[in-house]
Structures are given as C-alpha cells and as structure tokens.
Amino acid sequence: MRPFVKELKSLQDVFGYVNDVEAARQIEGIAEERCRTSRDAQRVAGYVIGWHNARADACWAGVADKWHDLKQAARFWR
C-alpha cells in the first residue's frame, strides 16, 4: 500500500499546487479593483503571480511522469 500512496500523494501535491496558483491569480483582480492607482500593489501582484506561474510550470512539467509512476505502482486492493 505504501508505494501506491506515496505516488498518489506526489500527484496530489502537484494538483493542489496548481489549484493554489489559480487561486493566487485572483490577486491580480483584487489589486486592479482595490489598488488601481498603486504601482507598488500592481508590481507586487505581478511578482506573486509570476513566481507562482513559474513554479507551477515546473511542477506541471513532471506531472506525466508522476502519473506514469502512479499507474505502475502496485495496487494494494487486488
């Protein structure tokens, strides 16, 4: 059971992070709505979104391998 759960957790981490990145993108709209005239707020929102997007791209790049590893893991329920 442990190898399967290990691979599943790894894949869930990627999907969880990508979901977090999507939620972080709301910062852009909030900054635009509430801080439209603040260049600093716009800049910070851009940095946060850019940083998360770069990390998400790196995480997502390995998702096919993680999916393959999960498919290859022994199923404990058989």
PEHUNOR-V876063 format. One record per residue. N is the residue number from 1. RES is the residue in one small letter. PHI is phi in degrees with one decimal (* if undefined). NEAR is the number of other ideal C-beta (glycine too) atoms within 12 Angstrom. Layout:
# PEHUNOR-V876063
N&RES&PHI&NEAR ; N&RES&PHI&NEAR
This chain:
# PEHUNOR-V876063
1&m&*&13 ; 2&r&-60.6&11 ; 3&p&-61.7&16 ; 4&f&-65.4&20 ; 5&v&-64.4&17 ; 6&k&-60.2&18 ; 7&e&-67.2&25 ; 8&l&-63.8&22 ; 9&k&-61.9&18 ; 10&s&-60.5&24 ; 11&l&-68.0&27 ; 12&q&-63.3&19 ; 13&d&-60.9&20 ; 14&v&-64.4&29 ; 15&f&-63.2&21 ; 16&g&-63.1&17 ; 17&y&-67.1&24 ; 18&v&-61.3&25 ; 19&n&-64.9&17 ; 20&d&-61.4&21 ; 21&v&-63.2&27 ; 22&e&-61.9&18 ; 23&a&-65.4&18 ; 24&a&-64.5&26 ; 25&r&-63.4&22 ; 26&q&-65.9&18 ; 27&i&-58.0&28 ; 28&e&-59.1&27 ; 29&g&-66.3&16 ; 30&i&-64.9&20 ; 31&a&-62.0&25 ; 32&e&-66.2&18 ; 33&e&-72.5&15 ; 34&r&-101.4&15 ; 35&c&-132.7&18 ; 36&r&-53.8&14 ; 37&t&-92.3&11 ; 38&s&-94.0&15 ; 39&r&-64.3&12 ; 40&d&-63.0&12 ; 41&a&-63.9&20 ; 42&q&-64.2&22 ; 43&r&-64.7&16 ; 44&v&-62.6&19 ; 45&a&-59.1&27 ; 46&g&-63.7&20 ; 47&y&-62.8&18 ; 48&v&-61.5&24 ; 49&i&-65.6&27 ; 50&g&-62.2&19 ; 51&w&-62.0&17 ; 52&h&-64.4&27 ; 53&n&-61.7&23 ; 54&a&-63.1&15 ; 55&r&-66.5&20 ; 56&a&-64.5&27 ; 57&d&-61.0&17 ; 58&a&-65.6&16 ; 59&c&-65.0&26 ; 60&w&-66.5&24 ; 61&a&-60.0&14 ; 62&g&-96.8&20 ; 63&v&-67.9&23 ; 64&a&-63.7&14 ; 65&d&-65.4&17 ; 66&k&-64.5&24 ; 67&w&-63.5&19 ; 68&h&-60.5&14 ; 69&d&-61.2&21 ; 70&l&-64.9&24 ; 71&k&-63.9&15 ; 72&q&-84.4&13 ; 73&a&-65.3&23 ; 74&a&-62.4&16 ; 75&r&-87.7&14 ; 76&f&-76.4&13 ; 77&w&-90.4&8 ; 78&r&-83.0&7
